[in-house]
Amino acid sequence: MKLQQLKYLLAIVDNGLNITAAAERMYTSQPGVSKQLKLLEEELGLQLFTRKGKSLGDITAAGHQVIDRARIIMREAENIRTLAADYFQEEEGSLSIATTHTQARYVLPDIVAEFRKRYPKVDLHLHQGTSEQIADMMSAQDIDFAIATGSAELFSGLILVPSYRWDRSIVVPKGHELTRLDHKLTLHDLARYPLVTYVFSFGGQSSLKRAFANEGLEPDVVFTARDADVIKTYVRMGLGVGIVASMAADCSDRKDLEVIDAEGLFPRSTTWIGYRKDAVLRRFMFDFLKLFAPHISAQQLDEIRRATSQSDIDELFDASELPVRGGCADGVNAAT
């Protein structure tokens, strides 16, 4: 059995059992692919596909199992190549990251700038999307790192490293009556106004809605968006009161918006950075992880390197106090 035969097998599957399309994708001939498939089936003593004349009909039960294992073998072969590249091309390669707009706009710019300074020969690709879209990109193996908040159920195949925590902030036009309250803002105060906030996850009730429900309140959410800047634009238009992540309360917004601290009104959120359990991280990838979560100690980083399950990570950070990231001029503060 040869790796090339497994490559051809997976190419056939990934091209809808079309051997001609698989051959074109592998830059070889259709007879060559057919011959290698026949040799593989003969060596295994298994029929991997049913036939319809000269065409492939469907994948057999045995074929499904062989294909699953072939994918594992090819991933591990790629990991071996990555290990070798880490020794000989430590400062070259590519890094693909998927995250939300808030992370990309308000958290990552300084981190990316520092990373580019350290690794100018590493190609960096940044993708934005919802948690569901990020999960799809990771499932398709299009990205190396996922950065998101919550939604752990969407990422069961990843190692999730907790990075920091954050609260929400309320943004309103200058002079809004919520800024003149004679008491600390409450959910009952917010429930009196139309609200503009983030798109809710499809994977269950959001923590925001749950917070209102616990107080017997039904929020009047009139507009949702995945982009904090879009939310603030509609607040400026007078559509409603905005609820955004604290780090999205940018200093430049203070010209025409006022920011009200919402700490304690909603559950504090935890942002994590994740990667596939079967991935072998290059040195520059660990450096990016350390830039994103600078509170991680050298010992913890070494433990992360050896972790094979989420329980390993959870145990590692169980007693750790994560930093809390604030908004304008607040940056990242010690945990409270």
Secondary structure, DSSP 8 states (H G I E B T S, - for coil): --HHHHHHHHHHHHTTT-HHHHHHHTTS-HHHHHHHHHHHHHHHT---EEEETTEEEEE-HHHHHHHHHHHHHHHHHHHHHHHHHHHH-TT-EEEEEEE-HHIIIIIHHHHHHHHHHH-TTEEEEEEE--HHHHHHHHHTT--SEEEEES-GGGGTTEEEEEEEEE-EEEEEETT-GGGG-SS---HHHHTTSEEEEE---SSS--HHHHHHHHTT---EEEEEES-HHHHHHHHHTTS-EEEEEGGG--GGGGGTEEEEE-BTTB--EEEEEEEETT----HHHHHHHHHHSTT--HHHHHHHHH--SHHHHHHHHTT----EE-STTT-EE---
